Amino acid sequence: MQRLTLICAVAVVGAWPAVSSAATTTSAGVVVAKQRGALLVASPAGAVTSVAGSAAIGSRVAVSGGRATVVGRAHTAHLRGIVVRRVGKTMFLASNRHLVAVHDATPSPASPTTTTPQPGAVVSSQVTIVNGRLEDDDDDVVGQANANELQVQAVVAAVGMGSVTLTVGTQTLTVSLPAGLTLPASIVGQTVTLTVSLRDDDNAGDDDDHDNGGGGGDRGGGDNSGHGHGGGDGGDDG
């Protein structure tokens, strides 16, 4: 299985403002993930933004001035972004640098004629929201990332020898670090910006999905954030 490789060192350098990626004008969307102090909201076009507020996953919200107000309930949502990694039946998708985990609920293997979007593919994905989890209904590949590297933001769940584990909703994603780099345990719980490779660098052992049931902070919650240096984001369409 493809291993995601961290390109750059991470340093915790300060706090993000309470409202980070939401526009000040009124807009609408569906909550597709929760992180400590913030909501990840998918617009009708599929772009994910981070806004302040409190709501359940699947809530339909109106966003004004960077805050979300619940106006209803949705059972489906639209996501548009770049496939960062596939682990088992989970696809990790980056939209506006925010990571979202989408589960493939198909009980049987895909047919030989079905093309599974691979890392680097820009996809338009329709999902059903079931018990707070995003289940993939349909993926359309609409393009390809314009670079082999992509910047993403996520909360650090754990650090290990040569790796860092990120919290993505109720899932975790383990990322390999460059040789010789080990991150300090003090960054656990911090929001960091990582520049990752979308290339299939090697064939390391398989990773499993993990439900950690936890949430993490996001830029919107006033948590500290780390930044990698160098490398662009992979050209998120959304």
PATIRO-874700 format. One record per residue (C-alpha): x, y, z; residue in one letter. Coordinates in nm, 3 decimals. Layout:
! PATIRO-874700
+---------+---------+---------+--------+
:       x :       y :       z : residu :
+---------+---------+---------+--------+
:       X :       Y :       Z :      a :
...
+---------+---------+---------+--------+
This chain:
! PATIRO-874700
+---------+---------+---------+--------+
:       x :       y :       z : residu :
+---------+---------+---------+--------+
:   0.000 :   0.000 :   0.000 :      m :
:   0.113 :   0.348 :  -0.074 :      q :
:   0.279 :   0.520 :   0.221 :      r :
:   0.224 :   0.888 :   0.276 :      l :
:   0.557 :   1.062 :   0.331 :      t :
:   0.604 :   1.384 :   0.523 :      l :
:   0.820 :   1.617 :   0.317 :      i :
:   0.893 :   1.887 :   0.572 :      c :
:   0.970 :   1.935 :   0.938 :      a :
:   0.692 :   2.062 :   1.161 :      v :
:   0.719 :   2.343 :   1.413 :      a :
:   0.450 :   2.473 :   1.645 :      v :
:   0.460 :   2.846 :   1.593 :      v :
:   0.150 :   3.013 :   1.732 :      g :
:  -0.226 :   3.032 :   1.739 :      a :
:  -0.473 :   3.063 :   1.456 :      w :
:  -0.754 :   3.316 :   1.488 :      p :
:  -1.094 :   3.187 :   1.596 :      a :
:  -1.235 :   3.211 :   1.242 :      v :
:  -0.998 :   3.084 :   0.980 :      s :
:  -1.140 :   2.980 :   0.647 :      s :
:  -1.498 :   3.095 :   0.637 :      a :
:  -1.611 :   3.395 :   0.439 :      a :
:  -1.781 :   3.684 :   0.616 :      t :
:  -2.080 :   3.672 :   0.381 :      t :
:  -2.374 :   3.440 :   0.445 :      t :
:  -2.349 :   3.094 :   0.293 :      s :
:  -2.495 :   2.748 :   0.349 :      a :
:  -2.352 :   2.403 :   0.388 :      g :
:  -2.355 :   2.068 :   0.567 :      v :
:  -2.139 :   1.975 :   0.867 :      v :
:  -1.918 :   1.683 :   0.756 :      v :
:  -1.676 :   1.668 :   1.051 :      a :
:  -1.620 :   1.819 :   1.394 :      k :
:  -1.293 :   1.926 :   1.549 :      q :
:  -1.236 :   2.082 :   1.886 :      r :
:  -1.383 :   2.431 :   1.876 :      g :
:  -1.476 :   2.418 :   1.507 :      a :
:  -1.694 :   2.257 :   1.244 :      l :
:  -1.590 :   2.145 :   0.896 :      l :
:  -1.868 :   2.250 :   0.661 :      v :
:  -1.907 :   2.136 :   0.299 :      a :
:  -2.063 :   2.389 :   0.064 :      s :
:  -2.306 :   2.281 :  -0.212 :      p :
:  -2.007 :   2.293 :  -0.450 :      a :
:  -1.814 :   2.054 :  -0.224 :      g :
:  -1.552 :   2.287 :  -0.078 :      a :
:  -1.480 :   2.235 :   0.293 :      v :
:  -1.428 :   2.529 :   0.527 :      t :
:  -1.369 :   2.557 :   0.901 :      s :
:  -1.618 :   2.765 :   1.099 :      v :
:  -1.696 :   2.829 :   1.463 :      a :
:  -2.007 :   2.675 :   1.613 :      g :
:  -2.159 :   2.367 :   1.769 :      s :
:  -2.363 :   2.120 :   1.566 :      a :
:  -2.395 :   1.751 :   1.491 :      a :
:  -2.245 :   1.598 :   1.179 :      i :
:  -2.514 :   1.612 :   0.913 :      g :
:  -2.656 :   1.942 :   1.034 :      s :
:  -2.750 :   2.185 :   0.761 :      r :
:  -2.613 :   2.523 :   0.861 :      v :
:  -2.613 :   2.884 :   0.754 :      a :
:  -2.272 :   3.048 :   0.790 :      v :
:  -2.243 :   3.420 :   0.850 :      s :
:  -1.942 :   3.606 :   0.982 :      g :
:  -1.758 :   3.280 :   1.027 :      g :
:  -2.017 :   3.125 :   1.261 :      r :
:  -2.258 :   2.843 :   1.185 :      a :
:  -2.626 :   2.840 :   1.278 :      t :
:  -2.822 :   2.517 :   1.244 :      v :
:  -3.117 :   2.552 :   1.004 :      v :
:  -3.203 :   2.189 :   0.933 :      g :
:  -3.079 :   1.836 :   0.880 :      r :
:  -2.915 :   1.673 :   0.577 :      a :
:  -2.861 :   1.306 :   0.501 :      h :
:  -2.624 :   1.362 :   0.209 :      t :
:  -2.340 :   1.598 :   0.124 :      a :
:  -2.114 :   1.683 :  -0.168 :      h :
:  -1.734 :   1.685 :  -0.132 :      l :
:  -1.476 :   1.800 :  -0.385 :      r :
:  -1.105 :   1.761 :  -0.318 :      g :
:  -0.787 :   1.562 :  -0.368 :      i :
:  -0.745 :   1.200 :  -0.263 :      v :
:  -0.454 :   1.200 :  -0.017 :      v :
:  -0.455 :   0.834 :   0.075 :      r :
:  -0.666 :   0.520 :   0.077 :      r :
:  -0.641 :   0.293 :   0.382 :      v :
:  -0.857 :  -0.016 :   0.363 :      g :
:  -1.207 :   0.107 :   0.285 :      k :
:  -1.138 :   0.463 :   0.398 :      t :
:  -1.050 :   0.745 :   0.158 :      m :
:  -0.879 :   1.049 :   0.310 :      f :
:  -0.978 :   1.352 :   0.107 :      l :
:  -0.825 :   1.702 :   0.128 :      a :
:  -1.046 :   1.998 :   0.046 :      s :
:  -0.904 :   2.346 :   0.107 :      n :
:  -0.631 :   2.166 :   0.305 :      r :
:  -0.883 :   2.017 :   0.548 :      h :
:  -0.880 :   1.637 :   0.578 :      l :
:  -1.205 :   1.440 :   0.572 :      v :
:  -1.244 :   1.062 :   0.602 :      a :
:  -1.494 :   0.894 :   0.368 :      v :
:  -1.584 :   0.528 :   0.418 :      h :
:  -1.663 :   0.291 :   0.132 :      d :
:  -1.967 :   0.098 :   0.256 :      a :
:  -1.983 :  -0.129 :  -0.053 :      t :
:  -2.013 :  -0.486 :   0.083 :      p :
:  -1.854 :  -0.656 :  -0.217 :      s :
:  -1.537 :  -0.578 :  -0.415 :      p :
:  -1.569 :  -0.330 :  -0.697 :      a :
:  -1.615 :  -0.478 :  -1.043 :      s :
:  -1.304 :  -0.506 :  -1.264 :      p :
:  -1.434 :  -0.219 :  -1.473 :      t :
:  -1.467 :   0.015 :  -1.174 :      t :
:  -1.185 :   0.267 :  -1.136 :      t :
:  -1.097 :   0.349 :  -0.776 :      t :
:  -0.966 :   0.705 :  -0.734 :      p :
:  -0.601 :   0.697 :  -0.631 :      q :
:  -0.389 :   0.953 :  -0.440 :      p :
:  -0.356 :   1.270 :  -0.644 :      g :
:  -0.695 :   1.237 :  -0.814 :      a :
:  -0.932 :   1.532 :  -0.785 :      v :
:  -1.275 :   1.386 :  -0.713 :      v :
:  -1.631 :   1.503 :  -0.683 :      s :
:  -1.784 :   1.273 :  -0.423 :      s :
:  -2.143 :   1.230 :  -0.309 :      q :
:  -2.169 :   1.091 :   0.044 :      v :
:  -2.446 :   0.970 :   0.272 :      t :
:  -2.425 :   1.064 :   0.639 :      i :
:  -2.496 :   0.763 :   0.861 :      v :
:  -2.455 :   0.788 :   1.239 :      n :
:  -2.200 :   1.065 :   1.202 :      g :
:  -1.994 :   0.880 :   0.941 :      r :
:  -1.954 :   0.974 :   0.575 :      l :
:  -2.030 :   0.681 :   0.346 :      e :
:  -1.925 :   0.706 :  -0.017 :      d :
:  -2.208 :   0.683 :  -0.269 :      d :
:  -2.033 :   0.788 :  -0.587 :      d :
:  -1.695 :   0.929 :  -0.694 :      d :
:  -1.625 :   1.107 :  -1.018 :      d :
:  -1.263 :   1.179 :  -1.104 :      v :
:  -1.267 :   1.533 :  -1.243 :      v :
:  -0.896 :   1.608 :  -1.262 :      g :
:  -0.549 :   1.548 :  -1.125 :      q :
:  -0.347 :   1.741 :  -0.868 :      a :
:  -0.106 :   1.976 :  -1.042 :      n :
:   0.182 :   1.882 :  -0.810 :      a :
:   0.319 :   1.573 :  -0.639 :      n :
:   0.295 :   1.741 :  -0.300 :      e :
:   0.003 :   1.874 :  -0.101 :      l :
:  -0.033 :   2.079 :   0.216 :      q :
:  -0.284 :   1.953 :   0.470 :      v :
:  -0.382 :   2.058 :   0.820 :      q :
:  -0.469 :   1.816 :   1.096 :      a :
:  -0.446 :   1.755 :   1.469 :      v :
:  -0.160 :   1.538 :   1.595 :      v :
:  -0.296 :   1.235 :   1.782 :      a :
:   0.037 :   1.068 :   1.856 :      a :
:   0.404 :   1.065 :   1.761 :      v :
:   0.630 :   0.765 :   1.718 :      g :
:   0.974 :   0.676 :   1.597 :      m :
:   0.975 :   0.805 :   1.241 :      g :
:   0.601 :   0.869 :   1.223 :      s :
:   0.319 :   1.099 :   1.329 :      v :
:  -0.046 :   1.001 :   1.366 :      t :
:  -0.313 :   1.252 :   1.269 :      l :
:  -0.673 :   1.274 :   1.386 :      t :
:  -0.919 :   1.288 :   1.095 :      v :
:  -1.270 :   1.293 :   1.236 :      g :
:  -1.313 :   0.961 :   1.417 :      t :
:  -1.031 :   0.806 :   1.214 :      q :
:  -0.655 :   0.828 :   1.247 :      t :
:  -0.396 :   0.843 :   0.971 :      l :
:  -0.031 :   0.756 :   1.033 :      t :
:   0.224 :   0.951 :   0.829 :      v :
:   0.587 :   0.851 :   0.781 :      s :
:   0.849 :   1.112 :   0.860 :      l :
:   1.170 :   1.174 :   0.666 :      p :
:   1.457 :   0.952 :   0.774 :      a :
:   1.610 :   1.064 :   1.101 :      g :
:   1.324 :   1.296 :   1.200 :      l :
:   1.126 :   1.237 :   1.519 :      t :
:   0.874 :   1.490 :   1.644 :      l :
:   0.844 :   1.581 :   2.014 :      p :
:   0.552 :   1.447 :   2.215 :      a :
:   0.467 :   1.806 :   2.310 :      s :
:   0.295 :   1.860 :   1.972 :      i :
:   0.025 :   1.602 :   2.048 :      v :
:  -0.309 :   1.783 :   2.041 :      g :
:  -0.172 :   2.064 :   1.826 :      q :
:  -0.295 :   2.150 :   1.477 :      t :
:  -0.009 :   2.128 :   1.227 :      v :
:   0.038 :   2.199 :   0.859 :      t :
:   0.218 :   1.921 :   0.674 :      l :
:   0.347 :   1.905 :   0.319 :      t :
:   0.297 :   1.548 :   0.207 :      v :
:   0.385 :   1.350 :  -0.101 :      s :
:   0.115 :   1.204 :  -0.323 :      l :
:   0.361 :   0.972 :  -0.495 :      r :
:   0.366 :   0.598 :  -0.440 :      d :
:   0.713 :   0.605 :  -0.285 :      d :
:   0.732 :   0.251 :  -0.157 :      d :
:   0.528 :  -0.049 :  -0.060 :      n :
:   0.537 :  -0.041 :   0.316 :      a :
:   0.316 :  -0.276 :   0.513 :      g :
:  -0.059 :  -0.228 :   0.517 :      d :
:  -0.214 :   0.012 :   0.764 :      d :
:  -0.550 :  -0.048 :   0.930 :      d :
:  -0.838 :   0.189 :   0.989 :      d :
:  -0.869 :   0.313 :   1.346 :      h :
:  -1.176 :   0.454 :   1.518 :      d :
:  -1.039 :   0.661 :   1.802 :      n :
:  -1.368 :   0.832 :   1.874 :      g :
:  -1.183 :   1.151 :   1.947 :      g :
:  -1.194 :   1.499 :   1.810 :      g :
:  -0.914 :   1.746 :   1.780 :      g :
:  -0.862 :   2.112 :   1.751 :      g :
:  -0.872 :   2.301 :   1.429 :      d :
:  -0.753 :   2.641 :   1.333 :      r :
:  -1.097 :   2.769 :   1.418 :      g :
:  -1.061 :   2.670 :   1.783 :      g :
:  -0.768 :   2.893 :   1.861 :      g :
:  -0.532 :   2.598 :   1.892 :      d :
:  -0.167 :   2.624 :   1.812 :      n :
:  -0.066 :   2.535 :   1.460 :      s :
:   0.249 :   2.408 :   1.303 :      g :
:   0.379 :   2.475 :   0.957 :      h :
:   0.587 :   2.278 :   0.714 :      g :
:   0.815 :   2.481 :   0.491 :      h :
:   0.836 :   2.449 :   0.115 :      g :
:   0.614 :   2.259 :  -0.124 :      g :
:   0.273 :   2.379 :  -0.239 :      g :
:  -0.066 :   2.234 :  -0.191 :      d :
:  -0.166 :   1.998 :  -0.467 :      g :
:  -0.406 :   2.237 :  -0.630 :      g :
:  -0.730 :   2.166 :  -0.446 :      d :
:  -1.026 :   2.213 :  -0.672 :      d :
:  -1.280 :   2.319 :  -0.419 :      g :
+---------+---------+---------+--------+
